[in-house]
Amino acid sequence: MQIAKVRGTVVGTQKDPSLRGVKLLLLQLVDEEGNLLPSYEVAADTVGAGVDEWVLVTRGSAARQILGNEQRPLDAAVVAIIDTIHLENRLMYSKKEQYR
């Protein structure tokens, strides 16, 4: 799994039938210091995440299993919304502090 920040949504009117009803999010990956990386990816949202929230993203067969169908053409899925991250006795991220 990797940490990412939700930057936006992706909408496609024409898509594989197995993706109907699946919300897609545009994610920007985060490094171990909490800095945003220049790379982005699209992931299926399984937890109702919103823009600017930090999330955990999983990839590969684990992402397909989350939505209960190994036949979906998915590479990544958001599996958790992060509340806090503590790293080496310091608060790296707090959802509560972000929205103050």
Chimera marker file (.cmm) of the C-alpha trace (Angstrom):
<marker_set name="trace">
<marker id="1" x="0.000" y="0.000" z="0.000" r="1" g="1" b="0" radius="0.5"/>
<marker id="2" x="1.010" y="3.590" z="-0.501" r="1" g="1" b="0" radius="0.5"/>
<marker id="3" x="-0.097" y="6.939" z="0.880" r="1" g="1" b="0" radius="0.5"/>
<marker id="4" x="-1.661" y="9.435" z="-1.521" r="1" g="1" b="0" radius="0.5"/>
<marker id="5" x="-3.620" y="12.682" z="-1.481" r="1" g="1" b="0" radius="0.5"/>
<marker id="6" x="-6.908" y="12.911" z="-3.366" r="1" g="1" b="0" radius="0.5"/>
<marker id="7" x="-6.547" y="15.690" z="-5.928" r="1" g="1" b="0" radius="0.5"/>
<marker id="8" x="-9.762" y="15.254" z="-7.896" r="1" g="1" b="0" radius="0.5"/>
<marker id="9" x="-12.211" y="12.920" z="-9.579" r="1" g="1" b="0" radius="0.5"/>
<marker id="10" x="-12.164" y="11.246" z="-12.974" r="1" g="1" b="0" radius="0.5"/>
<marker id="11" x="-15.430" y="10.898" z="-14.892" r="1" g="1" b="0" radius="0.5"/>
<marker id="12" x="-15.901" y="8.849" z="-18.013" r="1" g="1" b="0" radius="0.5"/>
<marker id="13" x="-19.274" y="8.433" z="-19.683" r="1" g="1" b="0" radius="0.5"/>
<marker id="14" x="-18.046" y="5.515" z="-21.793" r="1" g="1" b="0" radius="0.5"/>
<marker id="15" x="-16.284" y="2.810" z="-19.811" r="1" g="1" b="0" radius="0.5"/>
<marker id="16" x="-16.098" y="-0.912" z="-19.287" r="1" g="1" b="0" radius="0.5"/>
<marker id="17" x="-19.505" y="-2.155" z="-18.044" r="1" g="1" b="0" radius="0.5"/>
<marker id="18" x="-17.873" y="-3.672" z="-14.935" r="1" g="1" b="0" radius="0.5"/>
<marker id="19" x="-16.875" y="-0.150" z="-13.834" r="1" g="1" b="0" radius="0.5"/>
<marker id="20" x="-20.419" y="1.244" z="-13.800" r="1" g="1" b="0" radius="0.5"/>
<marker id="21" x="-21.093" y="2.849" z="-10.448" r="1" g="1" b="0" radius="0.5"/>
<marker id="22" x="-17.415" y="2.876" z="-9.465" r="1" g="1" b="0" radius="0.5"/>
<marker id="23" x="-16.144" y="6.310" z="-8.389" r="1" g="1" b="0" radius="0.5"/>
<marker id="24" x="-12.672" y="7.074" z="-9.749" r="1" g="1" b="0" radius="0.5"/>
<marker id="25" x="-10.254" y="9.402" z="-7.964" r="1" g="1" b="0" radius="0.5"/>
<marker id="26" x="-7.132" y="11.189" z="-9.166" r="1" g="1" b="0" radius="0.5"/>
<marker id="27" x="-4.420" y="10.622" z="-6.552" r="1" g="1" b="0" radius="0.5"/>
<marker id="28" x="-1.060" y="12.307" z="-6.011" r="1" g="1" b="0" radius="0.5"/>
<marker id="29" x="1.428" y="10.057" z="-4.244" r="1" g="1" b="0" radius="0.5"/>
<marker id="30" x="3.101" y="11.142" z="-0.968" r="1" g="1" b="0" radius="0.5"/>
<marker id="31" x="6.671" y="10.321" z="0.130" r="1" g="1" b="0" radius="0.5"/>
<marker id="32" x="7.862" y="9.218" z="3.596" r="1" g="1" b="0" radius="0.5"/>
<marker id="33" x="8.313" y="12.850" z="4.693" r="1" g="1" b="0" radius="0.5"/>
<marker id="34" x="4.794" y="13.860" z="3.709" r="1" g="1" b="0" radius="0.5"/>
<marker id="35" x="5.849" y="15.667" z="0.525" r="1" g="1" b="0" radius="0.5"/>
<marker id="36" x="3.730" y="15.365" z="-2.599" r="1" g="1" b="0" radius="0.5"/>
<marker id="37" x="5.484" y="13.483" z="-5.388" r="1" g="1" b="0" radius="0.5"/>
<marker id="38" x="5.159" y="14.540" z="-9.045" r="1" g="1" b="0" radius="0.5"/>
<marker id="39" x="3.392" y="11.283" z="-9.936" r="1" g="1" b="0" radius="0.5"/>
<marker id="40" x="-0.353" y="10.769" z="-10.163" r="1" g="1" b="0" radius="0.5"/>
<marker id="41" x="-2.598" y="7.754" z="-10.619" r="1" g="1" b="0" radius="0.5"/>
<marker id="42" x="-6.278" y="6.928" z="-10.904" r="1" g="1" b="0" radius="0.5"/>
<marker id="43" x="-7.856" y="4.568" z="-8.364" r="1" g="1" b="0" radius="0.5"/>
<marker id="44" x="-11.308" y="3.198" z="-7.647" r="1" g="1" b="0" radius="0.5"/>
<marker id="45" x="-12.787" y="4.639" z="-4.451" r="1" g="1" b="0" radius="0.5"/>
<marker id="46" x="-14.151" y="2.004" z="-2.056" r="1" g="1" b="0" radius="0.5"/>
<marker id="47" x="-14.446" y="4.217" z="1.053" r="1" g="1" b="0" radius="0.5"/>
<marker id="48" x="-16.026" y="7.517" z="-0.026" r="1" g="1" b="0" radius="0.5"/>
<marker id="49" x="-12.884" y="9.661" z="0.055" r="1" g="1" b="0" radius="0.5"/>
<marker id="50" x="-13.006" y="13.318" z="-0.911" r="1" g="1" b="0" radius="0.5"/>
<marker id="51" x="-10.683" y="15.890" z="-2.434" r="1" g="1" b="0" radius="0.5"/>
<marker id="52" x="-7.688" y="16.839" z="-0.214" r="1" g="1" b="0" radius="0.5"/>
<marker id="53" x="-8.030" y="13.775" z="2.017" r="1" g="1" b="0" radius="0.5"/>
<marker id="54" x="-5.040" y="11.484" z="2.507" r="1" g="1" b="0" radius="0.5"/>
<marker id="55" x="-5.743" y="7.853" z="1.712" r="1" g="1" b="0" radius="0.5"/>
<marker id="56" x="-4.195" y="4.401" z="1.485" r="1" g="1" b="0" radius="0.5"/>
<marker id="57" x="-4.113" y="2.925" z="-1.993" r="1" g="1" b="0" radius="0.5"/>
<marker id="58" x="-3.549" y="-0.715" z="-2.870" r="1" g="1" b="0" radius="0.5"/>
<marker id="59" x="-2.687" y="-2.131" z="-6.275" r="1" g="1" b="0" radius="0.5"/>
<marker id="60" x="-2.942" y="-5.216" z="-8.428" r="1" g="1" b="0" radius="0.5"/>
<marker id="61" x="-5.054" y="-8.247" z="-7.543" r="1" g="1" b="0" radius="0.5"/>
<marker id="62" x="-5.733" y="-6.833" z="-4.057" r="1" g="1" b="0" radius="0.5"/>
<marker id="63" x="-7.443" y="-3.822" z="-5.655" r="1" g="1" b="0" radius="0.5"/>
<marker id="64" x="-9.657" y="-6.035" z="-7.798" r="1" g="1" b="0" radius="0.5"/>
<marker id="65" x="-10.625" y="-8.239" z="-4.836" r="1" g="1" b="0" radius="0.5"/>
<marker id="66" x="-11.723" y="-5.228" z="-2.755" r="1" g="1" b="0" radius="0.5"/>
<marker id="67" x="-14.587" y="-4.596" z="-5.148" r="1" g="1" b="0" radius="0.5"/>
<marker id="68" x="-15.483" y="-8.285" z="-5.165" r="1" g="1" b="0" radius="0.5"/>
<marker id="69" x="-14.679" y="-8.977" z="-8.787" r="1" g="1" b="0" radius="0.5"/>
<marker id="70" x="-11.313" y="-10.151" z="-10.083" r="1" g="1" b="0" radius="0.5"/>
<marker id="71" x="-12.536" y="-9.493" z="-13.634" r="1" g="1" b="0" radius="0.5"/>
<marker id="72" x="-12.674" y="-5.687" z="-13.287" r="1" g="1" b="0" radius="0.5"/>
<marker id="73" x="-9.932" y="-3.836" z="-15.169" r="1" g="1" b="0" radius="0.5"/>
<marker id="74" x="-8.510" y="-2.109" z="-12.061" r="1" g="1" b="0" radius="0.5"/>
<marker id="75" x="-4.906" y="-1.448" z="-11.101" r="1" g="1" b="0" radius="0.5"/>
<marker id="76" x="-5.528" y="0.543" z="-7.904" r="1" g="1" b="0" radius="0.5"/>
<marker id="77" x="-8.175" y="1.053" z="-5.204" r="1" g="1" b="0" radius="0.5"/>
<marker id="78" x="-8.480" y="3.437" z="-2.263" r="1" g="1" b="0" radius="0.5"/>
<marker id="79" x="-9.000" y="1.231" z="0.808" r="1" g="1" b="0" radius="0.5"/>
<marker id="80" x="-8.779" y="3.696" z="3.738" r="1" g="1" b="0" radius="0.5"/>
<marker id="81" x="-9.063" y="7.366" z="4.626" r="1" g="1" b="0" radius="0.5"/>
<marker id="82" x="-6.158" y="8.369" z="6.882" r="1" g="1" b="0" radius="0.5"/>
<marker id="83" x="-6.846" y="10.203" z="10.146" r="1" g="1" b="0" radius="0.5"/>
<marker id="84" x="-3.266" y="10.496" z="11.455" r="1" g="1" b="0" radius="0.5"/>
<marker id="85" x="0.256" y="9.350" z="10.627" r="1" g="1" b="0" radius="0.5"/>
<marker id="86" x="2.960" y="9.258" z="13.287" r="1" g="1" b="0" radius="0.5"/>
<marker id="87" x="6.549" y="8.750" z="12.152" r="1" g="1" b="0" radius="0.5"/>
<marker id="88" x="9.486" y="8.529" z="14.571" r="1" g="1" b="0" radius="0.5"/>
<marker id="89" x="7.724" y="10.339" z="17.427" r="1" g="1" b="0" radius="0.5"/>
<marker id="90" x="6.381" y="13.161" z="15.276" r="1" g="1" b="0" radius="0.5"/>
<marker id="91" x="2.988" y="13.802" z="13.786" r="1" g="1" b="0" radius="0.5"/>
<marker id="92" x="3.496" y="13.627" z="10.036" r="1" g="1" b="0" radius="0.5"/>
<marker id="93" x="-0.171" y="14.148" z="9.119" r="1" g="1" b="0" radius="0.5"/>
<marker id="94" x="-3.427" y="14.871" z="10.907" r="1" g="1" b="0" radius="0.5"/>
<marker id="95" x="-6.736" y="15.177" z="9.114" r="1" g="1" b="0" radius="0.5"/>
<marker id="96" x="-8.039" y="17.214" z="12.047" r="1" g="1" b="0" radius="0.5"/>
<marker id="97" x="-5.163" y="19.737" z="11.774" r="1" g="1" b="0" radius="0.5"/>
<marker id="98" x="-5.508" y="19.986" z="7.999" r="1" g="1" b="0" radius="0.5"/>
<marker id="99" x="-9.053" y="21.362" z="8.203" r="1" g="1" b="0" radius="0.5"/>
<marker id="100" x="-8.461" y="23.985" z="10.889" r="1" g="1" b="0" radius="0.5"/>
<link id1="1" id2="2" r="1" g="1" b="0" radius="0.2"/>
<link id1="2" id2="3" r="1" g="1" b="0" radius="0.2"/>
<link id1="3" id2="4" r="1" g="1" b="0" radius="0.2"/>
<link id1="4" id2="5" r="1" g="1" b="0" radius="0.2"/>
<link id1="5" id2="6" r="1" g="1" b="0" radius="0.2"/>
<link id1="6" id2="7" r="1" g="1" b="0" radius="0.2"/>
<link id1="7" id2="8" r="1" g="1" b="0" radius="0.2"/>
<link id1="8" id2="9" r="1" g="1" b="0" radius="0.2"/>
<link id1="9" id2="10" r="1" g="1" b="0" radius="0.2"/>
<link id1="10" id2="11" r="1" g="1" b="0" radius="0.2"/>
<link id1="11" id2="12" r="1" g="1" b="0" radius="0.2"/>
<link id1="12" id2="13" r="1" g="1" b="0" radius="0.2"/>
<link id1="13" id2="14" r="1" g="1" b="0" radius="0.2"/>
<link id1="14" id2="15" r="1" g="1" b="0" radius="0.2"/>
<link id1="15" id2="16" r="1" g="1" b="0" radius="0.2"/>
<link id1="16" id2="17" r="1" g="1" b="0" radius="0.2"/>
<link id1="17" id2="18" r="1" g="1" b="0" radius="0.2"/>
<link id1="18" id2="19" r="1" g="1" b="0" radius="0.2"/>
<link id1="19" id2="20" r="1" g="1" b="0" radius="0.2"/>
<link id1="20" id2="21" r="1" g="1" b="0" radius="0.2"/>
<link id1="21" id2="22" r="1" g="1" b="0" radius="0.2"/>
<link id1="22" id2="23" r="1" g="1" b="0" radius="0.2"/>
<link id1="23" id2="24" r="1" g="1" b="0" radius="0.2"/>
<link id1="24" id2="25" r="1" g="1" b="0" radius="0.2"/>
<link id1="25" id2="26" r="1" g="1" b="0" radius="0.2"/>
<link id1="26" id2="27" r="1" g="1" b="0" radius="0.2"/>
<link id1="27" id2="28" r="1" g="1" b="0" radius="0.2"/>
<link id1="28" id2="29" r="1" g="1" b="0" radius="0.2"/>
<link id1="29" id2="30" r="1" g="1" b="0" radius="0.2"/>
<link id1="30" id2="31" r="1" g="1" b="0" radius="0.2"/>
<link id1="31" id2="32" r="1" g="1" b="0" radius="0.2"/>
<link id1="32" id2="33" r="1" g="1" b="0" radius="0.2"/>
<link id1="33" id2="34" r="1" g="1" b="0" radius="0.2"/>
<link id1="34" id2="35" r="1" g="1" b="0" radius="0.2"/>
<link id1="35" id2="36" r="1" g="1" b="0" radius="0.2"/>
<link id1="36" id2="37" r="1" g="1" b="0" radius="0.2"/>
<link id1="37" id2="38" r="1" g="1" b="0" radius="0.2"/>
<link id1="38" id2="39" r="1" g="1" b="0" radius="0.2"/>
<link id1="39" id2="40" r="1" g="1" b="0" radius="0.2"/>
<link id1="40" id2="41" r="1" g="1" b="0" radius="0.2"/>
<link id1="41" id2="42" r="1" g="1" b="0" radius="0.2"/>
<link id1="42" id2="43" r="1" g="1" b="0" radius="0.2"/>
<link id1="43" id2="44" r="1" g="1" b="0" radius="0.2"/>
<link id1="44" id2="45" r="1" g="1" b="0" radius="0.2"/>
<link id1="45" id2="46" r="1" g="1" b="0" radius="0.2"/>
<link id1="46" id2="47" r="1" g="1" b="0" radius="0.2"/>
<link id1="47" id2="48" r="1" g="1" b="0" radius="0.2"/>
<link id1="48" id2="49" r="1" g="1" b="0" radius="0.2"/>
<link id1="49" id2="50" r="1" g="1" b="0" radius="0.2"/>
<link id1="50" id2="51" r="1" g="1" b="0" radius="0.2"/>
<link id1="51" id2="52" r="1" g="1" b="0" radius="0.2"/>
<link id1="52" id2="53" r="1" g="1" b="0" radius="0.2"/>
<link id1="53" id2="54" r="1" g="1" b="0" radius="0.2"/>
<link id1="54" id2="55" r="1" g="1" b="0" radius="0.2"/>
<link id1="55" id2="56" r="1" g="1" b="0" radius="0.2"/>
<link id1="56" id2="57" r="1" g="1" b="0" radius="0.2"/>
<link id1="57" id2="58" r="1" g="1" b="0" radius="0.2"/>
<link id1="58" id2="59" r="1" g="1" b="0" radius="0.2"/>
<link id1="59" id2="60" r="1" g="1" b="0" radius="0.2"/>
<link id1="60" id2="61" r="1" g="1" b="0" radius="0.2"/>
<link id1="61" id2="62" r="1" g="1" b="0" radius="0.2"/>
<link id1="62" id2="63" r="1" g="1" b="0" radius="0.2"/>
<link id1="63" id2="64" r="1" g="1" b="0" radius="0.2"/>
<link id1="64" id2="65" r="1" g="1" b="0" radius="0.2"/>
<link id1="65" id2="66" r="1" g="1" b="0" radius="0.2"/>
<link id1="66" id2="67" r="1" g="1" b="0" radius="0.2"/>
<link id1="67" id2="68" r="1" g="1" b="0" radius="0.2"/>
<link id1="68" id2="69" r="1" g="1" b="0" radius="0.2"/>
<link id1="69" id2="70" r="1" g="1" b="0" radius="0.2"/>
<link id1="70" id2="71" r="1" g="1" b="0" radius="0.2"/>
<link id1="71" id2="72" r="1" g="1" b="0" radius="0.2"/>
<link id1="72" id2="73" r="1" g="1" b="0" radius="0.2"/>
<link id1="73" id2="74" r="1" g="1" b="0" radius="0.2"/>
<link id1="74" id2="75" r="1" g="1" b="0" radius="0.2"/>
<link id1="75" id2="76" r="1" g="1" b="0" radius="0.2"/>
<link id1="76" id2="77" r="1" g="1" b="0" radius="0.2"/>
<link id1="77" id2="78" r="1" g="1" b="0" radius="0.2"/>
<link id1="78" id2="79" r="1" g="1" b="0" radius="0.2"/>
<link id1="79" id2="80" r="1" g="1" b="0" radius="0.2"/>
<link id1="80" id2="81" r="1" g="1" b="0" radius="0.2"/>
<link id1="81" id2="82" r="1" g="1" b="0" radius="0.2"/>
<link id1="82" id2="83" r="1" g="1" b="0" radius="0.2"/>
<link id1="83" id2="84" r="1" g="1" b="0" radius="0.2"/>
<link id1="84" id2="85" r="1" g="1" b="0" radius="0.2"/>
<link id1="85" id2="86" r="1" g="1" b="0" radius="0.2"/>
<link id1="86" id2="87" r="1" g="1" b="0" radius="0.2"/>
<link id1="87" id2="88" r="1" g="1" b="0" radius="0.2"/>
<link id1="88" id2="89" r="1" g="1" b="0" radius="0.2"/>
<link id1="89" id2="90" r="1" g="1" b="0" radius="0.2"/>
<link id1="90" id2="91" r="1" g="1" b="0" radius="0.2"/>
<link id1="91" id2="92" r="1" g="1" b="0" radius="0.2"/>
<link id1="92" id2="93" r="1" g="1" b="0" radius="0.2"/>
<link id1="93" id2="94" r="1" g="1" b="0" radius="0.2"/>
<link id1="94" id2="95" r="1" g="1" b="0" radius="0.2"/>
<link id1="95" id2="96" r="1" g="1" b="0" radius="0.2"/>
<link id1="96" id2="97" r="1" g="1" b="0" radius="0.2"/>
<link id1="97" id2="98" r="1" g="1" b="0" radius="0.2"/>
<link id1="98" id2="99" r="1" g="1" b="0" radius="0.2"/>
<link id1="99" id2="100" r="1" g="1" b="0" radius="0.2"/>
</marker_set>
